[in-house]
Amino acid sequence: MKSAVYRKYGPPSVVSLEEVETPKPSAGEVLVKVHSSSVTTGDARMRRADFGPALIAIPARLFLGVFGPRKRVLGTGFAGVIQAVGDGVEGFTVGDRVFGSVGMEMGAHAEYAVFMEGASVVRIPHGVGFEDAASAVFGGITGIFFLREQGKLDELVSQGGARVMIVGASGGVGSMAVQYAKHLGAHVTGVCSTRNVELVESLGADSVIDYTRTDFLEGDERYDLIFDTVGKCPFGRARRILTQHGRVLEAELSTGSIGRVLWSKVFGRQKMIGGVAFDRLDYVETIAELLGSGAFVPVIDRVLGFEQIQEAHERVDQGGKVGSVMLRMVSGE
Ligand SMILES: NC(=O)c1ccc[n+]([C@@H]2O[C@H](COP(=O)([O-])OP(=O)(O)OC[C@H]3O[C@@H](n4cnc5c(N)ncnc54)[C@H](OP(=O)(O)O)[C@@H]3O)[C@@H](O)[C@H]2O)c1
């Protein structure tokens, strides 16, 4: 099978397609023929060994490989068809259409991938295509982790409504977060550049701030949650537009914001909360439900052939993608 292999950290050119042996599922494992997979900002950062501030970068590098990547194939979110199951697998059958995340094992940038039964993988809802399903995984998991787990948005809404600002609303994470916050019943303000205002409105945002024209930290509105996907909300300034018990949910931590997260854990009613979103089966189940009901509309920047893997990484590195960059491993779908 073909697999997108990288042996050293670096620019997109370090990734290339190689012919490798197709894996066989061991007991409890499932082999999937990958039809589509996303190339995300997470993949690009791992490829570049760009792990952020030292407090995160040091353990990340120890885990992922000090001198070069321990896992040679990137890719977490995927959609495909079950090809074979190992002994003891009861929940999946050959031919099932599935999607989800192979997690930190990675390896979805390949024609075949293996995951353990019990991993964050579910059946694709009826009527949803492979690319659409795979495109929702990375942003969906991150949005659910920050808004539901960290921000308790569902509870805030049930206590009488919540106002949420999503910074980076047109990106892979933000485009899913806008839709998820709307689904939970929040009043949503999206922040993006001029060219993406219409898109973010179409995703359901109640209002959109164009950051190229307006300083989104200077308005008169107050927010219960600000989900900052781009590291553009210094806490000292963001506090002005937070409610009394408001929170900044920070996906893009810097050394300064880590200090703020630790400080505000103890002091003050307004908080900055950080974290790293790992996949969970119930998150992917939620994504499946929302794709199936039409509450999640996939946002896809472009679909590239598997042989265009370097181009896909270049597009992500370039910045300003709209939603997800997708790879198509099986043509004609
Ligand atoms: N902590 C975690 O667990 C976790 C998980 C996933 C991702 N992340 C991080 O989240 C970040 C976003 O990921 P992504 O995949 O959504 O990236 P992306 O697809 O490249 O989207 C970036 C978004 O940021 C907006 N943006 C750029 N400059 C901005 C500015 N100055 N002010 C406000 N918005 C601005 C872009 O809008 P325009 O194009 O309109 O300018 C776009 O909407 C990445 O850095 C990633 O590492 C963290």
The ligand as a Tripos MOL2 file, in Angstrom:
@<TRIPOS>MOLECULE
LIG
   48    52     1     0     0
SMALL
NO_CHARGES

@<TRIPOS>ATOM
      1 N1         -5.1640   22.9520   21.9820 N.am      1 LIG1
      2 C1         -5.6180   22.0220   21.1540 C.2       1 LIG1
      3 O1         -5.9500   20.9190   21.5590 O.2       1 LIG1
      4 C2         -5.7470   22.3360   19.6980 C.ar      1 LIG1
      5 C3         -6.4430   21.4480   18.8650 C.ar      1 LIG1
      6 C4         -6.5810   21.7760   17.5220 C.ar      1 LIG1
      7 C5         -6.0070   22.9310   17.0260 C.ar      1 LIG1
      8 N2         -5.3040   23.7480   17.8640 N.ar      1 LIG1
      9 C6         -4.6880   24.9860   17.3630 C.3       1 LIG1
     10 O2         -5.7240   25.8270   16.9230 O.3       1 LIG1
     11 C7         -5.2160   26.6790   15.9080 C.3       1 LIG1
     12 C8         -6.2430   26.8260   14.8140 C.3       1 LIG1
     13 O3         -6.3520   25.6140   14.1060 O.3       1 LIG1
     14 P1         -7.1700   25.5270   12.7590 P.3       1 LIG1
     15 O4         -6.9420   24.1850   12.2250 O.co2     1 LIG1
     16 O5         -8.5560   25.9910   12.9510 O.co2     1 LIG1
     17 O6         -6.3750   26.6400   11.8820 O.3       1 LIG1
     18 P2         -6.8020   27.2680   10.4880 P.3       1 LIG1
     19 O7         -7.7320   26.3680    9.7880 O.co2     1 LIG1
     20 O8         -5.5550   27.6900    9.8130 O.co2     1 LIG1
     21 O9         -7.6750   28.5730   10.8840 O.3       1 LIG1
     22 C9         -7.1140   29.7210   11.4090 C.3       1 LIG1
     23 C10        -8.2050   30.7340   11.6490 C.3       1 LIG1
     24 O10        -7.6420   31.8880   12.2930 O.3       1 LIG1
     25 C11        -8.1280   33.0710   11.7120 C.3       1 LIG1
     26 N3         -7.1550   34.1390   11.9530 N.ar      1 LIG1
     27 C12        -5.9270   34.2930   11.4030 C.ar      1 LIG1
     28 N4         -5.3530   35.4040   11.8940 N.ar      1 LIG1
     29 C13        -6.2210   35.9540   12.7800 C.ar      1 LIG1
     30 C14        -6.2070   37.1090   13.6000 C.ar      1 LIG1
     31 N5         -5.1760   37.9470   13.6120 N.pl3     1 LIG1
     32 N6         -7.2680   37.3650   14.3850 N.ar      1 LIG1
     33 C15        -8.3240   36.5180   14.4000 C.ar      1 LIG1
     34 N7         -8.4160   35.4210   13.6270 N.ar      1 LIG1
     35 C16        -7.3640   35.1420   12.8280 C.ar      1 LIG1
     36 C17        -8.3300   32.6820   10.2740 C.3       1 LIG1
     37 O11        -9.2550   33.5570    9.6690 O.3       1 LIG1
     38 P3         -8.9950   34.2700    8.2470 P.3       1 LIG1
     39 O12        -8.5220   33.1860    7.3020 O.co2     1 LIG1
     40 O13       -10.3240   34.8180    7.8860 O.co2     1 LIG1
     41 O14        -7.9100   35.2870    8.4610 O.co2     1 LIG1
     42 C18        -8.9020   31.2750   10.4230 C.3       1 LIG1
     43 O15       -10.2860   31.3580   10.7110 O.3       1 LIG1
     44 C19        -3.8910   26.0810   15.4350 C.3       1 LIG1
     45 O16        -2.8300   26.8940   15.8350 O.3       1 LIG1
     46 C20        -3.8350   24.7400   16.1350 C.3       1 LIG1
     47 O17        -2.5070   24.4050   16.4850 O.3       1 LIG1
     48 C21        -5.1690   23.4780   19.1870 C.ar      1 LIG1
@<TRIPOS>BOND
     1     1     2 1
     2     2     3 2
     3     2     4 1
     4     4     5 ar
     5     4    48 ar
     6     5     6 ar
     7     6     7 ar
     8     7     8 ar
     9     8     9 1
    10     8    48 ar
    11     9    10 1
    12     9    46 1
    13    10    11 1
    14    11    12 1
    15    11    44 1
    16    12    13 1
    17    13    14 1
    18    14    15 2
    19    14    16 1
    20    14    17 1
    21    17    18 1
    22    18    19 2
    23    18    20 1
    24    18    21 1
    25    21    22 1
    26    22    23 1
    27    23    24 1
    28    23    42 1
    29    24    25 1
    30    25    26 1
    31    25    36 1
    32    26    27 ar
    33    26    35 ar
    34    27    28 ar
    35    28    29 ar
    36    29    30 ar
    37    29    35 ar
    38    30    31 1
    39    30    32 ar
    40    32    33 ar
    41    33    34 ar
    42    34    35 ar
    43    36    37 1
    44    36    42 1
    45    37    38 1
    46    38    39 2
    47    38    40 1
    48    38    41 1
    49    42    43 1
    50    44    45 1
    51    44    46 1
    52    46    47 1
@<TRIPOS>SUBSTRUCTURE
     1 LIG1         1 GROUP 0 **** ****
